[in-house]
Amino acid sequence: MVTSSHSSQPALNPGSNSGTIAMENTSNHANHELTQPPAQPSTPTPVVDDNQIIAERRSKLAALRQQGPAFPNDFKRTHYAADLAQTHGALEPQALIDAAIAVSVAGRIMLKRVMGKASFATIQDMSGRIQIFVSTDDTGQAALQAFKHYDIGDIIGVSGHLFKTQKGELTIRVTTLRLLTKSLRPLPEKFHGLTDQEQKYRQRYVDLIMSEETRRTFKLRAQAIQAIRELLIHDDFFEAETPMMHPIPGGATARPFMTHHNALDMQLYLRIAPELYLKRLVVGGFEKVFEINRNFRNEGISTRHNPEFTMIEFYMAYANHEDLMVYVENILRAAARAALGTEVVQYQGRTIDLSKPFARLTIPQAIQTYCPEITDEILHNREQLIQKLHALKAPVREHDGLAALQLTLFEHTAESLLFEPTYIIDYPAEVSPLARRNDQHPEITERFELFIAGREIANGFSELNDPEDQAERFMAQARQKDAGDHEAMHYDADYIRALEYGLPPCGGAGIGIDRVVMMLTDSASIRDVILFPQMRPE
């Protein structure tokens, strides 16, 4: 048992690092812990007037201003909470006292228990939480009285020495204490945090304060991206930065956002893909290049789509789509190992094993595997295909050929059923304007899309490096745009000029980072893995 050397100090008990907020209690009993209270019989929860709380906190801030700088910026911390637990948490109580480990820590008050001559609190920094002990004997009467008026959510800086309470909780015995930032708004209800999902997205800053799970999601995201970057750099890829404002939108079939540049008096488009610029770099001699990029597409919003999203695109000279499929698998495995420590992922109650070679199916094979009622006759008869698509309320465009109709049927039948990692291969040329044709079957391209958990994760192909073929396909896209297809590509004359200088045989792929992170963090919605998803104004 550890007690203070001062006989007047109360016995010390540990606080809880459970992630809940305990409201202030002014009992003089020393036998209190910062833990969630046991469940009580159902009683009405008193209504708390946030406006009144904010007014009271503003009054406290006004009093602080009269005493001097209310938001000081000269506190220097020496340690992070989690580092202290990792480094010193295993020490015996007496060993901690003998070592007299001096620390300075700063963080937000998340739990607080006020007693007579002493108080406990738990503060949270970027690494985690640690308990502090404030008393008249160690901190002084004035500091303790000031601390009693601090609120949950305030940011403080403390200095002192480490010790352990009776129950073994690593704690800072505070000798100096400073209020660094006064929190004017109360944090959410003490034990549940933000419960409204939309509010979590709108007020991500509060969600991050309250939810360890949310913080973990975005830490895993960062770890996955870093692992992907390190793999590519290790394999001699050059990391590039290409424009985000384009005079001609290209690199994908998507509807762009438009803006206007005043000085140049010209219309520009937010990037829908970096592809055409990255391939310009391959022409220029950067034979292995990648970019972790933000893209913008003026399309729908759903659990799988956000107008602003993150992709990685990479290009390899002297490689084809077969090489790319192997490399995409390596990228996903590296991301999973970095984020989770395993290549076997649990997603929405099912297991995804990234360690095994991914399955490969053509579009007709996928349709008939998952929808066996669709016969060869339907798949190869344009009128029957159109009838089937109308029955599914799927869009049909007048210029769609048989292969494009099959692709639409796949998207409305089999795609959502591809839970295990599966490459869909041999995409038709008419829907793949940048992909190289197959030498034996020129109506199809050397292209693949990867699907996991029913959603597209990656898209890649052997690149089309024939400038004359590319020009013809751009012209076909332009005709479709003139006919009313807003997602069709523009004719990019400068890109054709680049190809005329010579693009080496090349393969390129793009991977949707947000959807990968959804899989790794078991998130059902893309909004859960984007810090600030796009939403309507409140």
N, C-alpha and C positions, 0 to 999 in steps of 0.2 A: 504494500500500500504506500502511495506517495502523498504526503501532505506538505503544506508550506512550513517553512522554518518559523513562521510567525504563529503563535498560539491562537491569535484571534481570527485567523483565516478559516473559512469553512472547508469541510472536506470537499475534494474535487471529484467531479463525475464527468464522464465523457459526453461529448456532443455526438449527434448523429450526422453522418455524411450521406444520408439516404436520398438527398435531392429534394426534400420538402422544406417548406418555410414555416418555422414556428413563430407565432406572434409573441410579442413582448408580454412578460408576466412579472408583476412586481411583488410576488411573494417573498418573504424573508427566509423561507426554508432553503437550506443549502442542498437538500437532497433532490435536485431536479436534473433532468437530462434533456438534451435537444433532440427529442425523438417525436415521431408521430404518435399522438395519443390513441388509446384503444378506441375501438368503435363504440359509440354511445347509442342509446335508443333514439329513434328518429324524432328529431325536434326541428322546428322551422329555423332556417339559417337567417340570422338578422341581416337586413339589407344595409349595405355599406354605401354611403354617399361618397363617390370618388371626388366629386367637386369639393366637398368639405375637407376630405383628406388632403387634396392638392392645396387648398387654401391654408390649411394648417402648416403644411410643409413650406409654402411660400413665406409664411410668417417666420418660420425658423430661419429660412435663408436670409430674410431681411435683417434679422438679429445678427446673423453671422457677418453680414456685410458691414455692420456697425463696428465689429471687432477687428476688421482688417480684411485682407484678401480672402474672399469666400471660396475661391477655386485655386488653391495653391498648386504650383507646378515644380516644386523643388524637392519632393520626396524621392529618394533613391532606394529601390528595393535591391536586395542581394540574393533572394531565393524565390523559387516558385513552390507552390503548395505541394504538388505531386512529387517534386524532386526531394523535398524534405521527407515525405513519407517513404519514398524508395530508398533514400540514403540512410535515414536514421530510424525508420519505423521498427526495425528489428532489435534495436538496442534495449537493454534492460533499463528499468526506471532509474536505478542508482547510477548506472553508467552515463545516462543522459545528464543527470545532475552534475556528476563529476566532470563531464566534458565541457560543461558551460557553453553550449553551442549558441552563439549569438546569430540572430536572423533578423532581416527586415523584409516584410511581406506586405503586398498591397492587393486589395480585392474588394468585391462587393459583399455586403452583409446579406447572408441568405437565411440565417437562423439567429435568434437572439433570446437569451434568458436572463432577465435582470433580477438580482436578489438584493440583499441588504448592502453588504460591504464588498460584494464581488458579483461579477457577471460573466456568463459564457456567451460566445457567439461563434458562428461558422462563417468564414469568408471564402469567396470563390474567385480564383483567377483563371487565366487561360488554360492552366494545366489541371486544375481540380480544386479540391477544398481542403481547408485545415481549420481546426478549432483554435480559438484564442480565449485567454482568461484574463479578465480585467479586474483589478482589486485596488482597494485603497492602499494596501501595504506595498504593492509592486508598482502601481501606476499613479497613485496619488488621488486624493479626494476630489480635486477639481476635475481631473480627467475622467474619473468614474462618473461624476455627476453629468459631465458633458455627454459621455457615452450613453447614459440612460435616455437621453433625448435624441439619439441617432435613430434612424428609421431603417426598416428592412429595405434594401435596395441602395442605401448609401454606400459610397466607395471610400474606404479608409486605408490608411497606411499604419502599420504597427511594427515596432521593434521590440525585441525581447529575447528570451532564452527558451529552448525546448525542454519539455518535461512530459511525463505521462501521468494521466489521472488514475484513480483507483481501478478503473475498468480497462486501463491500457490504451486510452486514446491519446495519440500524439497531439500535443497542445503547445501553443506559444504562451508563455507567461509574459504578459505585455508590460514593458517598462515605459515606453512612449507610444502615444496614440494621436493620430491626426485625421480629421475629416478632410478628404481631398475633393469629393464631389457630392453635393447634396442632390439626392434623387427626389424630384418633385412629384412624380407619378407613382402610385403604389403598384407593386408587382401583382400578378394574378393571385386568385384565391390560393391559400397557403399549401394545400396538399395535392392540387390537381393541375396547376399550371394552366396554360391556354388549352381550352377544350374545343373551341370553335376552329375547324380546319381552315376556313377562309381567313380568319384573324391571324392564324399562324403564318400564312403566306404574306399577308399585308404587313404584319408587325414582326418580321423575322427576328429583329433585334430582341424582342421580348421572348420569342420562342427559343432563341439561343441561350438566353439567360436561364430559362426555366428547365430546358430539356437536355439532359445528357445524351439522349438518343439522337436528337437533332444534331448536336455538336459532333457526335460520333459519325453520323452520316457524311458530314462535310469533311471531316478528317479523313475518312476512308476514300472519299472522292479525290482529295488532294494526293493521297498515297498512290492511288491507282494511276492518276495522270503522271505523277513523278516516275512511277515504274515504267510506263510506256515511253516516256521521254528518255529515260536512261537506257532502255533496251535499244531504241533507235540510234541514239548517239554512240552506244557501244558498237553498233553494227555499221558505223561510219556514215550515218545519215547527217546531212546538213540541215539545221533548223532555220527556217526562213520566216520572214514576215512580209506578207503581200498586202496589197491595198484592200481596204474595206469599203471604199467608194469606187464604183466602176462606171466608166462611160457606157459600157454595154454589159448587161447582166449575162453571165454565162457559167458553164461548168455543171449545170443541172437544169432540169425542166421544172421550174417553179416560178411563182408569181412574186416579183420583187417589191420592196419598198422604194419609193422615189423621193428624192430631195433635190434642192436647187442650190448651186454654188453661185453666190452673188458676184464675186470678183470675176469669175470666168463666164458668167451669165450662161450657164449650161445645166442641163438636167443630168443628175447622177443617180445611181442605183446602189442601195446597200447590198453588200456581197451576199449572194445566195450560195456560192461555193468558191474556193480558191483555186480550183482545178486548172483553169487555163493559164493562170499566172505561174503556178508551180511547174507546169509543163514547159512554159517559156524558160524557166530556170534550168530544166533538163537540157533544152536546146543550147543554153548558154554554157553548159559544162558541169553543172551541179548534178551529177548522175544519180545520186541518192539524196532525196530532199524530203522534208516533211514540215508541216505546220499544224500546231494545235490552235484552232481558229474559231472565231465566233461568226456565225452565219445568221442571216435574217431572211425569213420567208413570210410573205404577206398572205398567209393561209389560215386554216382553222386552228382552234385551240382545243386540246383534248387532254386526256391523261397521258397521251404519248407525244403530243405536239405542243411546242411553245414557239412563238414567233422568232425568238432569239435563242439560239442553241449552240452547243459546242461540239465540234468534230475534230478528229485528227485525220489529215490526208497525207499520204506518203506515196512517193514515186521511186521506182527502181529501174534504171536502165539495164538492158540485157536480161530482163525477167519478163515472164508472162503471167497470165491469170492463175495457172497452176501453182507457180511459186508464191503468188500473193495469198492464195488460200491457206497455204502452210504457214505463211508469216502472220496472217491475221489470227490464226489459232495461237501462235506463240505470243502475240500481243495480249490476247485475252487471258491466257494462262498467267502471264507475268503480272497483269493487273490484279487478278484474283489472289495470287500468292502474296502480293504486297499488301492488299487490303484485308485479306481474311486468313492468310497463312495456309490456304488450301486451294486446290483446283476444283473441288466439289462444292457447289453452291446450293443453298436452300432458298427456293423462291416460291412464295405463295403456297407453302405446304408441299411443294414437290422438289425433287432433286435434279439439278443440272450438273452433269459431269463434263467439265471442260477438258479433262485429261485424255479422253478418248478422241480418236479421229472423228471429225464431224461428218455427218451423212451428206450425200449429194443426190439431188433429184432434178430432173428437168421439170418445166412447168406442167406439161401433160401428165408426167409421172406423179407429181405431187397432187394434182387434182384427183386423179383416179385412185391414188393411195388413200386419201382422206375422204373422198366423195365417190365411192365406187359406183354409185347409181348413174354417174355421168359417163356415158359410153364414148367409144371412139367415134361413132357416127355423129354425136353431138359436137365433140371437140373439133371435128374437121368439116363441119357444115356451117357456113356463115349464118344462114337464116335461123338454124336451130340454136346456135350460140346466142344470137341476138334475142330470140324468144326466152332463152334461159336467163339472160341478163336482165331483161325486162321483168321477168318474174321475181328476180332478186332485187329489183329497184336499183340496179347498178347503172351508171352512166354509159351511154353508147354514143360515140362520135361517128359522123358519117364517113370520115376518111379512114376509120380503123379497119385494118386488114385482119385476116384470120388470126395471126399471131398476137396482135394487140388485143383482140377480143378474148383470146385464151388467157392473156395476162390479166385482164380485168376480171375474168371469171375466177382465176386463181386468187386474186386479191379479195374477192367476196365469198370465197368458200374455204380453201385450204390454208390460206396464210395464217389465220388466227389459231389454227390447230397445230402449227409447227412449234411444239414446246421444246423438244430436244434440239441442240444445235444442228442446223441443216442448211447446206448451201443449195440454193436454187440456181441452176446453171443453164447455159445455152439460151440466153435471152434473144428475142428476135431483133434484127437490125433496125426495124422501123421504130422501135421504142428505145434504141440505144445509139443516139446520134454521135457519141464520142468513142465508141468501142470498136475494136478491130474485128473485121469479119473473119469467120472461120474459113480456112483455105479450101476445105472439102465441101463445106455447106455455107455458101456466102449469104444465105438468108438468115443465118443466126450469127451471133457474135460470141467472142471469147469473154463472156461476162458472167459474173455471179452476184448474188445477193445472199447475205447470211441472215437467217431468222433464228431467234431464240425467244422462248416464252411468247410466241405468237406475234412478234414484232420484228421489223427490220433492224438489224444491228450494223450491218456493213454492206457496202456496195463497191465492187471493183471489177477491173477488166484489163485485158491487154489493150494498150492505147492505140488508137488509130493514128498512125504517123504518115499516112498517104495524104498529102495536101489536096490533091484533086478530089479524092473520095470525100475528104472532110468538107471541102467547099460545096460539093453536091448535096451532102447531108444538111449543111447549114441552110442551103437554099430550100430544101424540102421543109425544114423547120420554119423558115420564114414564110413559106406559103401557108403552112398550118396556122401561123400567127395571124396572117392576113385574113384567114377564114374564121377567126374568132377564138383560137386556142391561146388563152392568155399565158399558159405555162410553157409554150413552145419557145425555143431558143431564137436569139437574134443571129444575124450573120456578123461574125467577128473577123473583119478583114485583116486586122493586125495579127491575130492568132494564125490565120492562114499564111501570112507572110513569115511568121516565125517557123511554121512547119516547112516552108519552102527553103529555109536555111538547113533543115535536116534535124528531125527528132529521132534519136536512136531507138531501136526496139525497146519497148518500155512497158511496164505494168504499173498501175496506180490503184489505190483503194482509199475509201473514206470510212471511218468508224464513228458512230454516234456515241460520244462520251456520256451524254446524259442517260441514254438507255442502258449502257454498260453499267453505270453506277446504280441505276434502278435495280438491275439484276443482282449486283453485289451487295446491296443494302436491303434487299427484300422490300423495295418500295413499289407500291401499286401505281403511283402517279408521278409523272415527270416533274410536277411542281414540288414534290418532296425532295428532289435532288438538285434543284436550282434555288440558289439563295433568295433571289428576288424575282419570282415568276411574273410574267405579264398578267395584269388583271384590269378589269374595268375600274374607273375611279369610284371611290366610296360615295 
